[in-house]
Amino acid sequence: MFGRNPFPRRFGGGANPIVIEHNAMLRALDKGFDVSENSAVYAEAYAHALALAWIWRLNGRLRNQLVPSKMLETLTTWEAACRLRPTPTDSVQDRRRRVAAKFRGIIANTVSDIYDAMAALLGSHFLGVLGPTVADEVTYWPGVNPGPPGFEWTSNRALIAVRTQRLGLDDIAFDALLARAAEMLDAMIPAWMGYQIGTDEGGWVVEIGIVDVTLLGS
């Protein structure tokens, strides 16, 4: 209906790659052929340009199959490879974030890696990763710095807190999000490291704070 273009107008996006390649072919053929708009060479060059553009687009789509935020057909394959089990109610965007976080967590397990993995998984619900300040660090071991009964071998130096925010999620959705974050950390951090995940909205407030969700301190 609209000639060679699927729509009569373009809205942004720069020059059409089909047009760019077509013009390049016409310039190359102009030395020995009639390349006027009504010629067979003009139409044949356009067909070749169209084929090349499709190849480029297919290559771009194939390249995106390794990019979690853009993958389409391979999303379920990577979920299976990463041992992720999406529920029927999970959106495609949430599933992609989980794959992205899994990819990030496979690389290493430093605090910066944990930060990046949690940011990829939790999205706008992520506020940050905290550890104990130097003034709050406690390390007990017998013969050097004995601790109280039951805490003879105790340290908080390898504890982190993942700060989150609800942003309108109900209890079921928020608990599911925190469970996915815990699953990610269990597979990522070393055995000697501990973590807490929760909200940090001014610390614990009686009758407002939620057990196992509200972090005790800022």
N, C-alpha and C positions, 0 to 999 in steps of 0.2 A: 504493500500500500504506500509506503514511504520511500520507494526506491531502494538504494543499497543500505540505508540506515534503518534499524529497527524502530527508531523513534525520530521524529523530525527535528528535535532540538536536544542539545546536550546541556547539562547543568553542572559546570565545574569539571574537575578531574583532569584538566590539561588536554593536550592534543590526543586524538584517537590513535592508538598504535597501528590500527589498520591503515589509516590515512598516511601516517608517517612512512610505513613500509611500502605502501603503494606508490607514493611519490618518489621514494628512493629507487624503486624498480623502473619507474617511468623515466627518471633521469638517466639511468644506466642504459635503457633501451632506446632512448631518443637518438642516439648516434647512428642507428641503422634501421629504425623502424618508425612507422607512423604510430604515434602514441596519442593522437587526438581522442577526445572523449567518445566518439562514435566508432572507433576502430576496434577490431578484434583483439589487438595487442593490449589495449587499455583494459578491456574486460578480463582478459586472461591474467594480466598482472594483478588485477584486483582479486581474482580468485586465489592466486598464489599468496597474496598479502593476507587474505582472510585465513588461509590454512596456517600460515606462520603464526598469526596472532592467536589462533586456537591452541597451537602447540605451546606457545609461551604461557598461555593461561592454564593449560593442563599441567605444565611444569610447576607453575606457581601453586596450584592446588595440591600437587603432590608434595612440594616442599612444606606446605602448611601442615601436612599430616604428622610432622614431628614437632609442631609448635602447639602446646596444649591449648592455648587461648584461641586457636584457629582450626584445630583438627576437626574433621567431620566423620568420614567413614571409619577411621582408625580409632575413634574414641573408645568404643567398646573393647577393641583389641588391647589398647593400653591399660584400660581399667582392669582387664583380666590379668595382664602381665604384672601390674602393680598390686594385685590382690585387693582391689577396691570393689565394694559391693553397693552400687547405687540402688536407692529405693525407687519405686515407680513415681513417687512425687518429686524427686530431685530434678531440678531444672538442668538444662544442658550447660548453662553457665556455671552452676555449682559443681557439676561433674568435671568440667574442664579445670576449675580451680583446684579440685582435689588432685587431679593428675599433675597439674603444674607444681603443686606443693610436694607431691611425691617425687617428681623429677628433681626438685631442688633439694629435698632431703637426702637423696641418694648420694649426692656429691660429697658432703662432709657433715660434721656435727658441731662446729664451733658455734658460739653464741650468735654471730652474724648469720650463719647458715640457718640456725633455728629461727632467727628473726625473719629472714627471707621466706622460709617455708611457711611460717605461720601467716605472714602477710599475704602470700599467694593463696592459702587455703581460706582464711577468714575474711579477706577483702576489707570492706569498710567497717566490719565489726572488730577489726584488730586495732589495738591502741599501742602495743609495744611489749617488750620483754624486759623485765627487771631482775636484778640480782641484789644480794645484800651489799650495803655500803661497807666500806672499810671499818667504820665505827661500829657496825652491827655484826661483823663477822665473829663467829664463835667456833673455836676448835679445841676440843678436849681429847687428851689421851693420857693414859696412866704413866706416872713417872715424870711427865713434862708439864702438863697443865691438867691435873685431875678434874674431872667433872663430877656433878652430883650423882647420887645413886641412880642407876638406870641409864645414865648418859655418859658413862666412862669413855666410850668411843663415839664422839658426836661432833659433827661439823655442819654448818650451813653454807659453807663456801661453794658447794656444788648444787645449790638450789636456785631455781629460776621461777619467776612468776610471769605467766602470759596474761596480759591485761586485755580485756575485751569489753564490748558494749553491745547492748541488745538491739538498739535501733528499731524498735517496734516488733521484734520477733516475739511470738508467744512462747510459753514454757516448753512445749514439745519441740518446736523448731530450734529454740536456743539450746536446749539440752542435747539435741542431735548434733548441732554444730560443735559444741564443746566435746562431745564424744568422738567426733571425727578428728578434732585437734589432738585429743589424748591418744587416739590410735596412731596418729602420725608421730607423736613424740615418743611413744613406746618403741616404735620401730627405728627411731632415729638417734636418740641420745644414748650414751654409754650407760652401763649397768650401775656405775657408782654415782650417777647424777639423778637428782630428783626434780620434780616440777609441780607447779600448781597452775590451774587455769581458772580464771573467773573474772568477775567485774571488779572495777576499782573506782568507785564513785564516792570518794571521801572516807574510805575505810569502813569498818564494821559499825553499824548503828543498830542498837537494840530494837527489835520488832520490825526492822526494815531489812537488815542484812539476811541473806539466805545461806544456810549451811551448805558447804561444798560448792558454792557459787561466788559469794562475796569474799574478796581477798581481805585479810585482816588489817593490812597496813598499806600505806601508800608507797 
